[in-house]
Amino acid sequence: MDAKLFTSTKRFSGFPCTHRQWLADSHCKYIHGYSREFYFEFQCKELTNEGWVVDFGGLKDVKKWLDYMFDHTFLASENDPHMTLFEELNSKDIIQLRKLPNVGMEGTAQYVFNYVNKLISEKTEGRAWVKTVEVRENEKNSAIYDANLKE
């Protein structure tokens, strides 16, 4: 019989940033912005002494990283053909460039999942992990990355 899993959730909101999906055949190829929101589901098999999956007060480093990556920043896919221009704008303090493998919601969800899951695993010495990350660009659109972690 499988061990029971405990799940807790945390939402971080208010991350205004811009990006462009240069591969799009639509208006999404232009620089545009949203205030992104991040929703996490954390899981574990064994709670802390306090009875928690993760200590929400201990997620300040997650918030700090999200601020660095997504607060008043410009996100560009690493393979954007205008990367040299974006790097020049960044060097002149016109934008705060952040390079991701894929700036779309799906790629951002996977990128955030990978970073935060590693952080949570290290903080809890493997006791807890990230089950799901949802990245929302507005009230209508989001993407979810769920690694389906199983023992």
Secondary structure, DSSP 8 states (H G I E B T S, - for coil): -----EEEEEEEEEEEEEE--TT-SSGGGS-EEEEEEEEEEEEESS--TTS-SS-GGG-HHHHHHHHHHHSSEEEEETT-TTHHHHHHHHHTTS--EEEES--SHHHHHHHHHHHHHHHHHHHTTTSEEEEEEEEESSSS-EEEEE-----
